[in-house]
Amino acid sequence: MTENRPHRLAVLRERVAELSFPSTPSSEVSALLGEWLGEVYARSVATGDTYCSHLGALLGWCAAEAVDPVLLDRRASARLVDWLASAPSPSTGRVRTPSAINGVLSAGVRWLRYCEAAGQRPEGPIPLSKVDRPSVSRSGRSARLRRDDVHRLVLAAREDHVLGGVQAKAILATLALVGVRPTDLCRLDLHDVHDADGGTYALDLTGKGDKKLVRWVPRVVAADWYAYLSRARVEPASGEALLVHPRLYRRVNRDDVLALVKRAARRADVADPWRLTARDFRHYFATATRSVSDLQSRQRALGHSSPATTELYDDTAWSMELDPAIRLAAVHDDYPAEELTRPLAHAMPATPVASGKHECDCTPQWKNARVWAEAVGVDEWCRIEITEAYGPGVLAALPNPVCATCSATYLGPFRLRADRSFDAQAAEMVDEQLREWDRYPEAMQRSAERRRDVGDES
């Protein structure tokens, strides 16, 4: 990846040299880009590559619209946002996502701040930073792991036949309970794991931008690492990699870890296994440790340079354990609660009430409730019965199944029958309408709603 750095910079400079801007010469823009991206690449090669792509899109639009990129004003910034949201990306051919749009705007703002610090633009607020950006919802982006899910995944990894059960278990345990990035974990060598005080192990990690960080693993995870290291390991073809692929004789990479997570998810029967990625374990760690650690400690453990980055993870895995209502109820240990031993589904009556009414004393013979018959458009010639089985002529839910006097809810299912004690010809018409209701329930529902609306207007 380091060898790719001069190539990406050279390509971007050649592209800028071919563009023309109203005021600032292309050579000055190219020089400013090279100087600033040189600082970015020194910090992180991956971030430098991303900013190269983002600034290429920004400068290409400025050249097409005859806008000076160094002196970008508020109106031009608004047009840029509209173009980013509507024009497809040349690299993918698809319309940019909100995250991609925000990436282009963030890269532009940081570059303009460098131009201001270099004296190439007047001091003051940067209009590009004032535009309304598309909102990016982080909730639901990652699978919401729970403690039980982690336990099942670790046990499923123990049975993995590709990376070896003990090594696979140690990988998932470190991802979930230590919160290590998959890339940082694959980068470890044998000498990066050593003994620590308290009978556990320590990991000498190298994170983004070659940032050094020491993490101590819990004893339960250390036991997995001991079981892996105590076995006869497969020696890699080169280097002293800690994680070695047992069949390919090379260092385990991110793709191997992702494939392991997918296999374990299918075997552990977690919800939406196709959505689970290796990165989701880091989300689980960042969210689950909120109740046992302060923000500063979590920030240092995750290797974030800003606490705001750590707080972003808090919106990705909202769960029952984090709800303040659950924690508040735990304080009221003397609350006079009723016994709760069954799920809510068991609270519904299993069989109909023999008297024909459900918790209502206002309508003794509600089977012939005319208001219900009118609601479904069959007038007073329809009789409503309680039934225990679903079948022809049975509706699971009727419109407004409540008592008109006390608003008690009547439970179903219900069967509609034509009452032949009044008029046989009318009963035949009702039977035909009920059959149509069985065949086209949604259409008949809309028809009944239109009939009620017309009646209300008249």
Summary of the structure (lengths in Angstrom):
residues: 458
radius of gyration: 32.9
end to end distance: 75.6
largest distance: 96.0
contacts: 1265
relative contact order: 0.06
helix: 53%
strand: 8%
